[in-house]
Amino acid sequence: MDQKRDAGGGAAAGGGALAGRVALVTGAGSDIGRAVCRELHGAGARVVATDLPVPALEALEAELPGLVADPCDLLDDGAPSRLAAHVPDVLASVAGLPVVARFSEHERGEWERLWQLNLRAPMALTQTLAGAMQERGWGRLVYVASDSARAGAGGEAVYAATKAGLLGFAKSVARELARDGVTANVVCPGPVDTTASRAILDARPRLREGLLRATPAGRLGRPEEVAAAIGYLASPAAGFVTGQVLSVNGGIAMA
Ligand SMILES: NC(=O)c1ccc[n+]([C@@H]2O[C@H](COP(=O)([O-])OP(=O)(O)OC[C@H]3O[C@@H](n4cnc5c(N)ncnc54)[C@H](O)[C@@H]3O)[C@@H](O)[C@H]2O)c1
């Protein structure tokens, strides 16, 4: 068997399934990002947590032994090479900008910000990180998009378009990288109970009611439920899973 190829699942000797691996988590200060840090840390990875310089990063360092926080603005051109210095084996791309606005009223100036963070930044990080993963013969790229990218969502046309771009991007790089043991997959959360979504839903009680009615599970998701999906896709066990899109959405859309 080609030594470069992924040999499959199973915990590494002396630790979790990701022992000896470095996992870079963007948007690590968000509710979903923090849950992802805990998940990957629990699997034995050395976690590098990045976000804007938010207090949550310091709290993560205090909570999870060995976690390294490296705050930076992903819109800075130097961010990818700075983060590449940690030599990650796993990229969990969680950072994103949620904006709700009717498309007819959505200012074009803001489209740029959305595309820059939601799509261009993960693309730039991937371009910088993937080569070293290929050389090592192992890598996991996991992007957080949104169910709105698959099913559409009123008030989220621009956000959904940028997140949908991640699907085509991930599937394409998945094809380019698969023979070198590097997988690329997307997790699409449905409505998840986070500080960011609460800010949106608290201001729109009818939207909240409608979402709960339309969700077969009858509740919002939890950040840990999204993190568990990311943890699987980042694991050695998922070595034959690539170019896939996994919704974690309580059944609100089924495709
Ligand atoms: N909460 C939900 O219901 C839901 C649903 C679908 C998708 N998502 C996606 O999940 C991810 C996390 O969402 P969340 O609700 O936990 O919190 P969130 O939307 O607040 O997370 C975004 C994170 O990105 C960071 N960020 C913003 N601009 C940045 C920049 N320039 N450089 C570096 N980091 C920057 C923020 O500080 C924040 O921690 C996002 O990508 C979001 O789009 C969330």
The ligand as an ORCA input file, in Angstrom:
! r2SCAN-3c Opt
* xyz 0 1
  N     -25.480     30.004     14.004
  C     -26.114     29.511     12.956
  O     -27.345     29.282     12.979
  C     -25.365     29.206     11.680
  C     -26.063     28.629     10.626
  C     -25.388     28.355      9.451
  C     -24.033     28.643      9.355
  N     -23.377     29.210     10.397
  C     -21.956     29.512     10.232
  O     -21.218     28.965     11.323
  C     -20.062     29.783     11.572
  C     -20.033     30.158     13.045
  O     -21.236     30.811     13.366
  P     -21.644     31.274     14.859
  O     -23.117     31.484     14.824
  O     -21.070     30.343     15.881
  O     -20.901     32.654     15.122
  P     -20.467     33.898     14.202
  O     -21.278     33.977     12.965
  O     -20.408     35.080     15.070
  O     -18.965     33.459     13.872
  C     -18.187     34.195     13.035
  C     -16.777     34.267     13.607
  O     -15.960     34.801     12.577
  C     -15.091     35.761     13.182
  N     -14.651     36.764     12.227
  C     -15.413     37.740     11.658
  N     -14.651     38.522     10.877
  C     -13.388     38.006     10.931
  C     -12.146     38.384     10.335
  N     -12.059     39.432      9.494
  N     -11.046     37.651     10.615
  C     -11.116     36.582     11.454
  N     -12.268     36.184     12.044
  C     -13.376     36.897     11.791
  C     -15.944     36.398     14.271
  O     -15.152     37.082     15.231
  C     -16.685     35.191     14.822
  O     -15.977     34.550     15.865
  C     -20.153     30.968     10.613
  O     -19.391     30.704      9.457
  C     -21.635     31.001     10.252
  O     -21.854     31.597      8.993
  C     -24.005     29.498     11.555
*
